[in-house]
Amino acid sequence: MQQKIARLTFILLSILMIGTPLYGKTEFRRSQNFVGFVFGFQTLIFAEFFSPNGDGHNDTFVIKNIEEFPINQLHVFNRWGEKVYEAEPYMNDWDGTVNTQNQVLGNTVPDGTYFYRFEFLIGDFVTRKNGKVIIKR
């Protein structure tokens, strides 16, 4: 029993310290337009920018492989810390439109940098990934 608790503690600490090894399987990956983290065998890849201009390319904020973590939440904040978007679960559908009460609903946010908090479950543990995304129309 004590060995099981120690193993769970190690897993939890590895998850909380994103980028440290989770049995040698957690790693940071960067490509041209995405930042990704590997959790066990699953990789979450977060878009670094999107351009919701209606041209059919990069029109929404995409988290690749999000379907592997169906229990999730996304919160997006502007540079003043005001929440402009939230979804539970997030379905890769944020197109820069405001959906929170502290802003004018349905308005599009201006171009710029936005900060997100993405929370999801790995087993029984809630894991949080914070980052930023740039909107350029």
Secondary structure by P-SEA (a helix, b strand, c coil): caaaaaaaaaaaaaaaaccccccccbbbbbcccbbbbbcccbbbbbbcbbbccccccccccccccccccccbbbbbbcccccccccccccccccccccccccccccccccbbbbbbbbbbbcccbbbbbbbbbbbcc
